[in-house]
């Protein structure tokens, strides 16, 4: 299948590209420009596949980038500034996370895409102790949390309104157990960066993307978390029983 990956140059995106190619898909990596691809070159090396530069907040650029594609993995994300005062004057969380996803979903609908996989986000343990099923939304209210919850609602709406085949994957904190590195470039297992409930190896999450692309699911939402105790608090077990995901990242060596 021809699969477009938005946010392809990122920490997760680079792993998704590799796993999709290993599954035999023809992959197009989409990110905003050459600078994005430099970010993780020191870790993942130079990517020599099909690359398209596009601003995800620009509808026409998204439509052009999707020409000829059959499925999408949407992993693009913007993390708002940590200072609320800065976040209040920053339009990027809305333009990239919300307008960007709308552009992608609308492009997928118009092109009758066979599958869209969206990388959501959620806690592993609900603050009020409620079990996270697919229908239990994340309750926190930071700007990032709000944008990720609204993204998930947008996906639900496109399934309800247009039956666009969609799978939402909910990771918590993404690390790489193969090289002992976290998304913030911290070394795992030392200086307070020991494994905690909620971690998932980016290669397991990338594999979940591949399984979702290859599935015949209409719409579903799965927690993708690699720690064994997560099964007690969220629907991660369904990623095994429904998607067929086998978690291979060795998180225990970083506890």
Secondary structure, DSSP 8 states (H G I E B T S, - for coil): -EEEEETTTSHHHHHHHHHHHHTT-EEEEEES-HHHHHTTHHHH----SEEEE--TT-HHHHHHHTTT--EEEE-------SSHHHHTT--HHHIIIIIHHHHHHHHHHHTT-SEEEEE----SS-TT---B-TT------SHHHHHHHHHHHHHHHHHHHH---EEEEEESEEEETTTTEETTS-BTTSTT----TTEEEHHHHHHHHHHHHHS--SEEEEEE--SGGGGGTBTTHHHHHTS--------GGG-
